[in-house]
Amino acid sequence: MEPFRLHILGCGSALPTVRHFPTTQVVECRGKLYMIDCGEGAQLQMRRAGLSFSKMGHIFISHLHGDHCFGLIGMLSTFGLLGRTSKVNIYGDAALEEILHIQLKWFCRDLGYEVVFHAVDTTKQYVVYEDRSLTVETIPLDHRLPCCGYLFKEKQGLPHIRREMIDCYDIPVSQILNIKNGQDYVQHDGTVVPNERLVVLAAPPRSYAYVSDTKYKPQLTEQLQNVTTLYHEATYGDDNLAMSEKYFHSTARQAAQIALGANAGKLLLGHYSSRYTDEKVLLQQAKEVFENARLTKEFDIIDI
């Protein structure tokens, strides 16, 4: 099975602390790296995590609060200093394009590579990126600014041909792809070997949902049904429910309710308020609703 991993580079919220960096994540899939949000210090965390700058071709920004995008211009500048020539694709609310244009003009002249901006309609659910093995679609959220999360979904792989069947029926290499695509195998004497005897199904496709800053939104469970791994912001605990409603954030318990309703495989918590010096209280409240929950921390590497 191909690697499909999540790297946590920052899991704090707006107010800086010495314990957590602002929100930044990297999804690793089939040799490519995809960044989700780019908080201050993201490039430093990339270095510390040993992640390759050259494999980073797509950056997805959830919204224009600084703790989710202050690191972006520094990252783009570093790409240029490293001699990058391949383009970088950035996805985010349309207002980000104007901000980037000004920053690039002043700080990143003669980059040597192209920055391609893709405006995202944060109010709609749709695919914003697709390649042969992966799709990324938006998750509309409810925050103080236009905001969306992102859902990374593997495409179903082709079946695997059974090694012993190749030997048993002396199947030539030229027929293997046809068999993987569903064809039966016809022997020289005309005998038909059914496809289902020759192959085993590939592993079910995996998925990762990144739910950035949002107030509690029960209808998210419809889009996130059966997601393999769910990250959901958990800025506050039960003691600050009023704060979560005022600032359009979620509590850990509410994040767990989303995971439960979506039948998620596991729940990752993050975006902790700086008022919590020990996030275990958040984990405890989440586990009361959804047992397979865990806290994230910097430099976690999590198999999707």
C-alpha positions, 0 to 999 in steps of 0.5 A: 500500500502506498504511503498516505501520511499526515505531518503536523508542523503546527497545531496552535491557534492565533496567540503564539505560545512557546508550546505550539506553532500556528497551524500548518500540516503536510499531506504526503501521498505517492511521493508528493507533498501537499501543504494545508495552511501555512502558519508563521514558521512553516518553512522552519518546521519543514526543515526540522521535519526533514520534508523536501521543499522540492516535492511541495507543489500545492498549498491549500489555505483555509482562510485569511486569519494570520495564524493560517497564512502568515508563513506563506510569503516566507515559504515562497521566498525560500523556494526562490532562494533554493533555485526552484523552477517548477510552478507552485499552485496556491488555493484559497479565497479570492482575496488572497490573490491580491495580498500575494500580488503585493507581497510578491512584488515587494519581497519576491522579485525574480523568483525563477518559478511561477506562482499560480493562484486558484480562487476557491469558493468557500461556500461550495463543495467541489473538487479543486485539485485532481490527479491520477491518484487523488482528489481534493475537494472543499469543505464549506465551514462557518467562521468569521471570514470565508473559510473552508476545509479540504477533503483528500480522497484516494482514487480506487486502485486497480486490482492486484493480479495473483502471482500464482495465477500468472504462473499457473496459466502462464499469463504473458506480461502483455495481458496483465494490465487488461486483467487488472482492468477487468478482462477475463484471460483466454488461454490458447485452447480457448478456455476462459479463465474468469477475472475474479479468479485471477485478481484480488481487490485493491485496498479500499481508498483512504481519505483525510478531512481537514476541518479548519476554524468553524463553529459547530456545524452538524451538517458536516457529517453528511460530506464526511461520511466514513472518512478514514481520518478526520482532523477537526479544530478543538479550540476550546473545552466545555468551560469555554462554550460561550467563547466558541460560539462568540468567535465561531470555533468548536469545542473538543466535544463538538469535534467528537460529535462530528466524528461520531456522526460521520462514522470517522475512523479516527479523530485528530484534535488541534488548534488549541487555545493558548489558555490551555496549558495541558490539552488532556482535558480537551482529549478527555471531553472528546473521548467521552463522545468518540473513543478513537480520538487523539491530540496532535502535536508538532512533528507527529507523523500519522498514517491516514 
